[in-house]
Amino acid sequence: MSTKENAIGRRALLGTGAAVAGLGLLADLEAYPQNVNRNSIPSDLKVTDMRIAVLRGPGGQAPAGYGGGRGGPRGPIPPATPGAGAASGGTIVVRIDTNQGISGYGQTIGDGPQPNYVLTHKARVLGENPCNVDKIFRKIKIHGAYNRRGSGVNAIENALWDLAGKAYGVPIYQMLGGKFRDKVRMYSEGDPKTDSIADIAADYRERVAAGFTMLKYDLGVPRVLQGKRGTMSAPAGYNGEPGEGPENYYQGLEVSDKGCELVADHVAAIKEAMGDAADIPMAHDHFGHLTVKSCIKLANALERVTPSMLEDMVPWFRVEEWKLINNSIRVPTLTGEDAYLVESLEPLCQARAVDYIHPDHLVIGGCLELKKTADMAAKYSVGMMVHSNATPIGYAAGVHAIAACQNFLAMEWHQPQPAWHKDLTDKGDLVVKGYIPVPTGPGLGIKVNEEAIRSLCRQGEFFTDPTTYWDSQVGGEKAYT
């Protein structure tokens, strides 16, 4: 029954009230609304189970880089443990079930968090009303951490918002205070297929033709300068990558003035080959772990090729180093994709050490935490970009949170997306001419296709496989003694 028909029918019935009062029919008007969603009673909603699906790609194969981090080698996947949900990391989708038959979905960041990052929180979530998102988040956030470990908390938080939205029949952005925009601008980023200038330029021309209005190119300085004498100094065998994780100043990787100019020449050649598409703003990232002084020299050399931003030149928590870089160059800076919780990025913003923060919506702490982070940055006149490496399930959550943030510029879109991504939800291809329309349905506003997910999982790592091992696994809860 349409809203209009419902209203007309109700008026007609009320108009005959005097005639029917003696029949007692008015006593039944309380049951008149037939279109009200009674599938859920939010105040009585309880979490009954939490399960995960570990997405490994078609055939359940290990993702590229498994066992070796970013760009690392494939490695053997140990077998799944019965009742434990999964054996090892991949792209993890969490499903939280309730006593009223509705479920909520979320996901970790897409490159290798471990299942225990999600499942260690299960005992703290069971029995809770999922509509109390902030209360539950405060219980579990102490067990999250920066970088990939925080994404387990995020996946749960997103699934709770999905459940709350479904229970109340409203989209997530509405519960965060409403939306500032109907679509979210995306910037396009991905690994070049070859080192050919012509191929790289053609790839970016295609992105611009598809409607993207902002680009990013990973500018690996050691890769660009490999074999060119007098351009770099570094410990023997060091190739610019972090290895086991020591910070920039441990590495001793310096770039000469000549090297900086050759890197700028490399970008200039790409932009020349791009033609008119070169007018689209292009940022740069993944320089290699350079020293602060080399970062400054490189940024000043790149100024002539007009980069829109330079990302993660040094670690996000090095406020003084960022401030030195930012005060020494004339190119905008951003950082923060590995940061967890709003307070982790406030020192950067307070010091005006970067021009933009760049939290990942699947690491920072979830939808509400992203909004808090945006509002915090705005207080210090710092803008916000959003990092992402997700499936459409994760992107949907990020889009809702971003819709509720005012000081937002663009969100990352990795290309090319795997073909199977479009089968995971009823939205198909999310991006429309460089933007993602904000879903307007309840919760995430998407319908998750579990059958499409099933084909991407190994035995023991799909939603149907129990996670009972984690029902009673509870560790210490104190932040301090």
Secondary structure, DSSP 8 states (H G I E B T S, - for coil): --HHHHHHHHHHHHHTHHHHGGGTGGGGGGG---SS--S--GGG--EEEEEEEEE-SGGG---TTTTTSTT----------TTSS-SS-SEEEEEEEETTS-EEEEE--SS---THHHHTTHHHHTTS-TT-HHHHHHHHGGG--TGGGHHHHHHHHHHHHHHHHHHHT-BHHHHTT--S-SEEEEEEE---SSS-HHHHHHHHHHHHHTT-S-EEEE--HHHHHTT-TTSEE-STT--SS-TT---HHHH-BEE-HHHHHHHHHHHHHHHHHHGGGGGS-EEEE---SB-HHHHHHHHHHHGGG--S-EE-SS-TT-HHHHHHHHHH-SS-EEE-TT--SHHHHHHHHHTT--SEE--BTTTSSSHHHHHHHHHHHHHTT-EEEEB----HHHHHHHHHHHHT-SSEEEEEEESS--GGGGGSBTT-S--BTTEEE---SSBTS--B-HHHHHTTS-TT-STTS--GGGGG------S--
